[in-house]
């Protein structure tokens, strides 16, 4: 009996960690970003959230209601055209954001960052939080919902159209619309402010999302073609304390047998490895950045 209970709670905990918590966290972060930084400073960050924020400005109704209404048809589109899991996951996250946006709007003392002079900072802060929410969804479920759903549906009909480009077009349409919604009756330059803030927010969102998805364990991979594999490997092992992988290689111009060494090092060790390579003038090497290092990295 005790083992069954442990098994039940173990499975429940795993389900919460893998499914429920990521959806809750992404919804909370997205709602805080919109309520605290985006809506008070009158700019639309693109996507379904951006459309909801624009509608809030026009009709003076909390964007949570619009976000919920917009995601009802998107749920059915995703459910029948893309996949059941993607539809459920994306919709639950958006519903969580919608409920929280409505609740935050009912709190008179809810903190907002509203400023006439530092809208740029609000766009950066909002972009960071939206990037975190997006990264959570993509990392855990591989979907973000919103305009990505529409882009995927169009891509199914027109295979040549890239989903990322379609998503960009939809987001750009929302950003351009903000030019005609905000600051009506003011000068041309004043109308540009919401557009520029939205672009800053989108850029920061993209960069933060990429950083979180790729991880912070960035490194550099060296590929070295040499006739001195043993000596060179010994220097790398003893001085840099990183492992080296050796593979046989043949130069197609000379048809001479050589060895290729593969080694991954930290950024601060690039110059040190380059100094080691200078001891072997006949060696050819190049390096490229890696997004993330996994497994045993140090010797």
N, C-alpha and C positions, 0 to 999 in steps of 0.2 A: 504493500500500500504506500509506504513512504517513498519507494523508488518511483512509483507512478506519479506521485505528487511532485517529486523533484523533476521528473521528465516533463510534466505538464508546465511547471513554472519555468523550466529551462527553455522550452520551446516558446513559451509566451514572451520571455525576456528577449530571446533572439528576434522574434517577430517585431517587438517594440523597437529594438535597436535598428533593425534593417528597414522597417516600413513606417511605423508611426512617428518616431522621434524626428527623422529627417523631414517628413511632411510638416509636422508642427513647427520645427525650427525654421524651415524656409518660409512658411507662412508668417510667422512672427517677425522675422527679419525684414521681409518685404513690406509688411504693414507699417512697421516703425519707419522704414525709409520713406514711404509715401506720406505718412501722416506728419512726420517730424521735419522732413527736409524738402520734399518735392512739392506737395500741394501748397504749403504756406508761401513758397517763393515763385509760384506761377510759371512752372515749366513742365513739359511732358516728356518723360524719358523714353518714349517709344513703346511699341508693343501694346498689349491689352491694357496694361496698367496706365500707359500714356493716354489711351482713348478714354478710360474711366476718369482720369484727372482732368482732361479737357471738358468732358461732359459735366463734371462737378463745377468747374468754373462757369460754364454757360448757364446751367440750371440751378446752381447753388444747392445741390443735393449731394450728400456724402458719396464719395467715389466708390465706397464699398458696395452700395446698391447697384451701381452701374457695372462694377466688376463681376458681381454675381450674375446679373442679367446677361452680360456678354458671354459668360462662360457656359451658360445653359446650352445654347446652340453649338458651341465649340465642343462640348462633351459628346453630343450625339454625332457630330461630324467625325471626331476622333474615334469614337467607339465603333462606328461602322466602316470607316475608311482606313484607319491606321492600326488600331489594336485596342483590346479591352483594357489591358493593364496600363498602357500609356494614358488612355482616357481617364481612368479612375484616379491614377496617381496625380496627374496634372490638375484635374478638377478638384480633388480634395485639398491640394495645396492652395489653389486659388480661393476655394470656399473659406478656408481658414483665414486667408488674408482679408477676404470680404467681411467676415464676422468681426475681426479685430479692427478693421478700419471703421466700421460702424460703431463699435464700442469706444474706440479712441475718440471719435467725434462727439460722443455723449459725455466725455469727461471734460468739465470746464477747465481744469488745471493741467490738462495734458501738455507736456513741454513741446514747444515747437521752436525751430530755429528760423525766424523770419527777419530778414534784413533787406534794406534797400541798397546797401553798398557792398555786401559780401555774398551776393548770390553765387559767385564762383565757388566759394567754400561749401555752400549748401549743395551745389551740383556734385562736388567731389565726395562729400560725405554720403549723399544719397546714392551716388554711383558705387561707392564701396559696399554699402549694405545690399544693394540690388545685385552686385556681383557675387557676394557671399551667398545670397538666396539662390541665385542661378547655379552656382557651382555645386551647392548641396543637391539640387535636383538632378543635375547632369551626372554627378559622381555616383549617386545612389540608384538612380532610375534610368538615366540615359535620355531623359526628356525634360523639357521645360514648359511645355504647353504654350498657350497664347498664340502668337503669330506663327510659331513653328508648326502648329497644327495646320494652319491654312497653307503654309509653304509646302508641307508634306503632301497635302491633298492636290495642290496644283502640280507638284512634281510627279505624282502618279499619273496625271493626265498628260503632262508634257515632260517626258523623261529628260529632255536636253536642258531643262531649266534646273539649275543647282538650288538645293534647299537653302543653303546659307545665303546665297544671293537674293533669293525670294524673301527670306526673313529680313534681310537688310533693306530691301525695297519697301516692305510693309512698315518697318520701323521708321524709315526715312519719310514715308508719307505722313505718319503721325507727327514727326518733328516739323515738317513743312506746314502742316495744318496749324501748328501753334502760332505761326506767323500771323495767321488771319483771325485767331481766337483771342490771344492776349493783346493788351495795350491797344485796343481799337480806338481810333481817333487820334493817336499820338503819331510822332514822327517815324520815319522809316527806320532810323537807327534804334529807336525805342522798341520797335516791333522785332528787331533782330535779337534783342536780349534773351527772350525765352528760347529762341532757336539755338543760340550759342550755348546757353546753359544746358540745354538738352543734349547737344553734341558732346559737351564735356562729360556729362553724366554717362552717356552711352560708351564713350571711350574708356572711362574709368571702370565701368561695369565689365567691359570686355577684358581689360587687362587684369583686373582682380580675379575674374572667373578663370582666365587662363593660368594665372599664377597658382591658384588653389588646386586646379585640376592637375597641373604638371608637377606640383609639389615644390618644396623648398630645397630638396636634395639635388640641386643642379651640379653637374660636373662636366668634364671635358674628356672626350675619347680620342686617344692618339692611336694612329695606325702607322706602324714603322716598318719599312722594308730595309733589311740589312743583311750583311754577310757576317755579322758578329753577334748572333742572337744570344749566345751564352754570356759574353762579357756585358753586353748592354742590359740584359735581364738582371744580371747580378747587381749592377749599379742601381737600377730602378728599385729592386727589392730591398737593398741595403739602405739607400738614401731616402727614398720616398715611402717605403713601407707599403707599397701597393703590389697586388698580384699582377702577373703578366701572362698572357696566353700566346702561344706560338703556333703558327700555321705555316706549312710549306707553300712557297710561291715561286712562280716562273716568270721571268721578264720576257714578254712576247717580242721585244725588239732583238735582244741578244740571246734569248732562249737559255739564259743562265739560271740555275737554281739558287733561290734566295729564301729567306725566312721573313714572315710578317709577324710582328709583335703587336698585340692589342693591349692597351693599358688605359684605365680610366683614373683620372686624378682630379683633385680640387682646383679651383681657379687660382688660388694662391701658389699652387705648385707648378703652374705652367712654365714660368721662367726657369725654375730649377730643373725641370725635365729638358728644357731647351738647352741648358748649359751642359747637361749630360750628353745630349745628342751631338753637340759640337765636338766631342772627343772622337766621334766616328764620322769623318767627313764624307765617306762614301754612302752614308745612310740617307734614305729618303723618307720623310715623315710629313704627315698632315694631321690636323686635329679638328674636331667639330664639337659643338655643345650637345649635351644630352639633357632631356627634359627632367628625368628623375633617375636616381640610383636605387636599386632594390637588391636585397640579398647581402652577401658578405662582400664588403667593399675594401676594407683594409686587410693586409696580409696577417 
